Amino acid sequence: MCETDHYAGVSKGVVPAEPGIRMTRRQSIGAAGAAGVAYALTRGPLALFSGSTSEAIAASCVLTPAKTEGPYFVDELLERSNIKSDSDGSNIQSGVPLELKVNVVGQDDGCAVGEGLVVDIWHCNAAGVYSDVSGAGLGHDFLRGYQVTDSNGQVTFQTIFPGWYSGRTVHIHFKVRAFDGNSTTYEFTSQFFFDQAVDNAVQATSGYKGTPDTLNSGDNIYGNDTEVLVPVTGSTGAGYSGEITVGLTGLPATSDNPGGSGGGGGGTGGGASETDEVEAELVSARVKTDKDGRRVLVAKLKADEKVDVKLRLIRKGKAILRGKGTVRKGRHEVELRVPKRIDAGKATLKAVLEDGAGNVETSTRKVHVPRGK
């Protein structure tokens, strides 16, 4: 799931209104398209929130199936986003460009973002060759690397669309790990796949080997597990962009970088390093019905400093509504529109407040969601 830039379109204290959103002094989040992205202002200093409805969250909370590691994983410890070449910049691999974004969430923790986790990917080149394994790939490390998930649980790789080799459909291997010093405290391994029509279009271009001898439907590792099918946009000429959410269970609370340095991207998993140093608080929360019969979640915040805010409305361990943004010093009343698809009943609002130093405070409030009109 892709979030909007918190500051996109902000100029001199103005947030652009989306069609159909009524901007008043108590501006509320309104749905902005099928993706469930929404905007809001708070009463007080400027802030921009992006929200996600239950439909989008439900999709992002699907448990990702594990898949075999295969014989081609080499722990090169290459922290980089662009993996098209060897780590020294040589031996750049040709092929259709692919930008791959991976979001990691705790499927058993209300879709909490997995921050500070190490995500490796590796795959073959257009000719079906892996680096540093055998033959022409020996002594090279192209199309391998890792990134550490940011505060949104996301990593981004710049690579090429994979080729294929006999007996396998087109795929990308990936691994999610957490470390405590030199010890691995969490490890999950699986593979990504692509729509067969996209595979066929790419493999028909120059430098690739043509239609794979094994399609998705015949690949016993893919097994028609659509949870690992990466949706992409683009073309063979311009390249493709894909984004997928990986839902995992049992994610650890903290993680270092490989080798245990603890820096350069390592951090607290799920943004949950509890301290008392954040000079902000969730004062109250409720769900009201406005004059038009629409249900609105109202969260009152008090901040003595600028803080990032993540709000999740949770029911039965799953996030049914989510928003995030930034508030500055002052008192704020943040409003999130509650979609019609959310049933009436009890729920819990979870607010995660993070200051500029990385200190985090989490607060919860019980709320009752009334029936929609």
C-alpha positions in Angstrom: 0.0 0.0 0.0 1.4 3.3 -1.0 1.1 6.3 1.3 1.1 9.9 0.0 3.9 12.3 0.7 3.0 14.0 4.0 4.0 17.4 2.6 3.0 17.1 -1.0 1.1 20.2 -2.2 1.6 22.1 1.1 2.3 25.8 0.4 1.9 28.7 2.9 -0.3 26.6 5.1 -2.7 25.4 2.4 -3.6 21.8 1.7 -5.2 21.2 -1.7 -8.8 20.0 -1.3 -9.7 16.8 -3.2 -13.0 16.9 -5.2 -15.9 16.2 -2.9 -14.1 17.1 0.3 -15.5 20.0 2.2 -12.7 22.0 3.8 -13.9 23.8 6.9 -12.2 25.0 10.1 -12.6 21.5 11.4 -11.4 19.8 8.2 -12.1 16.1 7.9 -10.6 13.3 6.0 -12.5 12.4 2.9 -11.8 9.4 0.6 -9.7 10.4 -2.4 -10.0 7.7 -5.0 -10.3 3.9 -4.9 -7.0 3.4 -3.2 -8.4 4.7 0.0 -5.9 7.6 0.3 -7.3 10.6 2.2 -6.3 14.0 3.4 -7.1 16.0 6.6 -6.1 19.1 8.5 -6.1 19.5 12.2 -7.5 22.4 14.3 -4.2 24.2 15.1 -0.8 24.3 13.3 -0.7 22.7 9.9 -0.6 19.0 9.4 -1.4 16.7 6.5 -2.7 13.2 7.1 -3.0 10.2 4.7 -5.5 7.6 5.7 -6.4 4.1 4.7 -9.8 2.4 4.9 -10.5 -1.1 6.1 -10.6 -2.5 2.6 -7.0 -1.5 1.9 -5.8 -2.6 5.3 -7.5 -6.0 5.0 -5.6 -6.6 1.8 -2.3 -5.6 3.4 -2.8 -7.9 6.4 -2.9 -11.1 4.5 -0.4 -13.6 5.8 2.4 -14.2 3.2 3.2 -17.9 2.5 6.8 -19.1 3.0 8.6 -20.5 0.0 11.9 -22.4 -0.5 15.1 -20.5 -0.4 16.6 -22.4 -3.3 20.3 -23.0 -3.9 21.3 -19.5 -5.0 21.3 -17.4 -1.8 24.7 -15.9 -1.0 24.9 -13.6 2.0 26.9 -10.9 0.4 25.8 -8.3 3.0 25.3 -5.7 0.3 23.2 -2.8 1.6 22.0 -1.0 -1.5 18.9 0.0 -3.3 20.2 -0.3 -6.9 21.2 -3.9 -7.5 21.6 -3.8 -11.3 25.4 -4.0 -11.3 28.2 -5.6 -9.3 28.8 -3.7 -6.0 31.8 -1.9 -7.6 29.6 -0.4 -10.3 30.8 -2.7 -13.1 28.9 -5.4 -15.0 25.6 -3.6 -15.3 22.8 -6.0 -16.2 20.7 -5.1 -19.2 16.9 -5.7 -19.1 13.5 -4.1 -18.6 13.8 -1.8 -15.6 11.9 -2.8 -12.5 11.3 -0.7 -9.4 10.2 -3.0 -6.5 8.7 -1.7 -3.3 8.2 -4.1 -0.4 6.2 -3.2 2.7 6.5 -5.4 5.8 3.8 -5.5 8.4 3.0 -7.6 11.5 0.0 -9.6 10.4 -0.7 -10.7 13.9 -0.1 -7.2 15.4 -2.9 -5.2 13.8 -0.8 -4.6 10.6 1.9 -2.7 12.6 4.7 -1.7 10.3 7.9 -3.7 10.5 10.5 -1.1 11.0 14.3 -1.8 11.1 14.1 -5.2 9.4 16.6 -6.5 6.8 15.0 -7.3 3.5 17.2 -9.2 1.0 16.3 -9.9 -2.6 18.2 -11.9 -5.3 17.3 -13.1 -8.7 18.7 -14.2 -12.1 19.5 -11.9 -15.0 17.8 -11.8 -18.4 19.7 -14.8 -19.5 18.7 -16.8 -16.4 22.1 -16.6 -14.7 22.6 -15.9 -10.9 25.7 -14.1 -9.7 28.4 -15.7 -7.5 27.1 -19.2 -7.8 28.6 -20.9 -10.8 29.7 -20.5 -14.4 29.5 -16.9 -15.8 28.2 -15.6 -12.5 31.2 -16.5 -10.4 33.1 -13.6 -9.0 30.1 -11.2 -9.5 27.4 -9.9 -7.1 24.9 -8.3 -9.5 21.2 -8.5 -8.8 21.7 -9.1 -5.0 21.3 -6.7 -2.1 19.4 -5.7 1.0 17.7 -2.7 2.4 16.5 -1.9 6.0 12.8 -1.1 6.3 12.1 2.5 7.2 9.5 4.0 9.6 6.8 2.9 7.2 8.1 -0.6 7.0 9.1 -0.1 3.4 12.2 -0.8 1.2 12.7 0.0 -2.5 14.9 -1.7 -5.0 16.0 -0.7 -8.5 16.6 -3.7 -10.6 15.6 -5.4 -13.8 12.8 -7.7 -14.6 14.1 -11.3 -14.0 14.7 -13.8 -16.8 14.1 -17.5 -16.3 15.9 -20.8 -16.3 14.6 -24.3 -17.0 12.0 -25.7 -14.7 11.0 -22.5 -13.0 8.7 -19.6 -13.8 9.9 -16.0 -13.5 10.5 -15.1 -9.8 12.4 -13.1 -7.3 13.7 -14.6 -4.0 13.4 -12.5 -0.8 14.2 -12.9 2.8 13.2 -10.8 5.9 15.6 -11.0 8.9 16.2 -9.3 12.2 19.5 -9.3 14.1 20.7 -8.9 17.6 24.4 -8.2 17.2 25.7 -11.1 15.1 22.8 -13.3 15.9 19.8 -13.8 13.6 16.7 -13.4 15.8 14.1 -13.7 13.0 14.1 -15.1 9.5 11.4 -15.5 6.8 12.0 -16.6 3.3 9.8 -16.6 0.2 9.5 -15.6 -3.4 7.7 -13.0 -5.5 6.0 -13.7 -8.8 4.4 -11.7 -11.6 1.3 -11.9 -13.8 1.8 -14.4 -16.7 0.9 -11.8 -19.3 3.6 -9.4 -18.0 6.1 -12.3 -17.9 5.4 -13.2 -21.5 5.7 -9.6 -22.7 9.0 -9.0 -21.0 10.6 -12.3 -22.0 9.7 -11.5 -25.6 12.0 -8.4 -25.6 15.6 -8.3 -26.8 18.1 -9.9 -24.4 15.6 -12.3 -22.8 15.1 -15.9 -23.8 11.5 -15.9 -24.9 8.5 -17.7 -23.3 9.6 -19.6 -20.2 9.4 -23.4 -20.4 7.5 -23.3 -17.0 4.6 -21.0 -16.6 3.1 -19.8 -13.3 0.4 -22.5 -13.7 3.0 -25.2 -13.8 5.4 -24.0 -11.2 5.1 -26.1 -8.0 6.7 -23.5 -5.8 4.3 -20.7 -6.8 1.4 -23.0 -6.3 -1.1 -20.3 -7.3 -0.4 -18.4 -4.1 -1.6 -15.0 -5.2 -0.4 -13.4 -2.0 3.1 -13.3 -3.5 2.0 -12.1 -6.9 3.4 -8.5 -7.4 1.0 -6.1 -9.1 2.9 -3.9 -11.6 2.3 -0.9 -13.8 4.3 0.2 -16.8 5.4 -1.3 -20.0 8.4 -3.1 -21.5 9.6 0.1 -23.1 9.3 2.4 -20.0 9.9 -0.3 -17.4 7.7 -1.5 -14.6 6.9 -0.4 -11.0 5.6 -2.9 -8.5 4.6 -2.8 -4.8 3.6 -5.6 -2.5 3.0 -6.0 1.2 4.5 -8.9 3.1 2.4 -9.9 6.2 4.4 -11.8 8.8 3.8 -13.2 12.3 6.1 -13.1 15.3 8.2 -10.1 14.3 10.7 -9.2 17.0 10.5 -5.9 18.8 14.0 -4.7 17.8 16.6 -5.4 15.1 20.2 -4.4 14.3 21.8 -4.3 10.9 23.7 -7.4 9.9 26.9 -7.5 12.0 25.3 -5.8 14.9 26.2 -2.2 14.3 22.7 -1.1 15.1 23.0 1.9 12.9 22.4 3.0 9.4 18.8 2.0 9.3 18.4 -0.5 12.2 15.7 0.5 14.6 12.7 -0.6 16.5 10.4 -3.0 14.9 6.8 -1.6 14.5 7.9 1.8 15.9 7.4 0.7 19.5 10.4 1.8 21.6 8.4 3.0 24.6 9.8 6.1 26.4 8.4 8.9 28.4 10.3 11.6 26.5 7.8 12.4 23.8 6.2 15.8 24.6 2.8 14.9 23.2 -0.2 12.9 24.2 -3.5 11.5 22.9 -6.0 13.4 25.1 -9.3 11.7 24.0 -11.0 9.8 21.2 -14.5 9.2 20.0 -16.5 8.4 16.9 -19.3 11.0 16.2 -22.0 11.3 13.5 -21.9 14.6 11.6 -25.0 16.5 10.4 -24.9 14.6 7.1 -25.0 11.2 8.9 -21.4 10.3 8.2 -19.3 8.8 11.0 -16.1 10.5 11.9 -13.3 9.3 14.3 -12.1 12.3 16.3 -8.7 12.2 18.1 -7.7 15.1 20.3 -3.9 15.5 20.6 -1.8 17.9 22.6 1.8 18.4 21.5 4.6 20.5 23.0 6.8 19.7 20.0 6.5 18.6 16.4 5.6 14.9 16.3 4.8 12.3 13.7 1.5 10.6 14.4 0.2 7.2 13.3 -3.4 6.3 14.1 -5.0 2.8 13.9 -8.5 1.8 14.7 -8.3 -1.8 15.8 -10.9 -4.5 16.2 -10.2 -8.1 17.0 -6.5 -7.6 16.5 -6.8 -6.1 13.0 -6.6 -2.5 11.8 -9.8 -1.4 10.2 -8.8 2.2 9.7 -5.5 3.9 9.6 -4.1 7.4 9.2 -0.7 9.1 9.6 0.8 12.6 9.4 2.6 15.2 11.4 1.4 17.8 13.9 3.3 20.8 15.3 3.2 22.3 18.7 -0.3 23.0 19.9 -3.7 21.4 20.4 -5.2 19.4 17.5 -8.4 17.7 16.7 -7.7 15.1 13.9 -10.7 13.6 12.1 -10.8 10.4 10.1 -13.8 9.5 8.0 -15.2 6.0 9.0 -16.3 4.1 5.9 -19.7 2.6 5.6 -18.2 -0.9 5.4 -17.0 -0.7 9.0 -19.6 -2.2 11.3 -20.9 -0.6 14.5 -19.5 -1.8 17.8 -16.5 -1.5 20.1 -13.0 -0.7 18.8 -9.6 0.6 20.1 -7.8 3.6 18.8 -4.0 3.2 18.9 -1.9 6.3 18.6 1.8 6.1 18.0 3.6 9.5 18.6 7.3 9.9 17.5 9.4 13.0 18.0 12.4 14.1 16.0 14.8 12.2 18.2 13.1 8.9 17.5 11.5 8.6 20.9 8.1 6.9 20.7 5.0 6.8 22.9 2.0 4.7 22.3 -1.5 5.4 23.7 -4.8 3.6 23.3 -8.4 4.7 23.8 -11.6 2.6 23.7 -14.2 3.9 21.3 -17.7 2.9 20.2 -18.5 3.1 16.5 -22.2 4.0 16.0 -24.4 2.7 13.3 -24.1 4.5 10.0 -27.0 6.3 8.5 
